[in-house]
Amino acid sequence: MVDIEIYEYNDAGTMVEWYWSDQLKKNWKTWKPKVTDVLLVDLTDKERNGRLVVEIFEGVMNSEHPKKIKEKGIYKIRK
């Protein structure tokens, strides 16, 4: 049994607890999670739940897996 690692997200002063659905894969460098992999703890409001899941997912993806920037012009040429 794997212990669930719970994270916190600040939503306008209210701390919301969340975790990844797959606790084993979250440590793999090659695993890219999906929006459905973010699970919130004890939230019943579906609209707020959906908004927070997307915000948390985008925040994690932007920090952990940033998009590659294509170089243009003279920077595109490699020496």
Summary of the structure (lengths in Angstrom):
residues: 79
radius of gyration: 16.7
end to end distance: 50.6
largest distance: 55.8
contacts: 147
relative contact order: 0.16
helix: 35%
strand: 19%
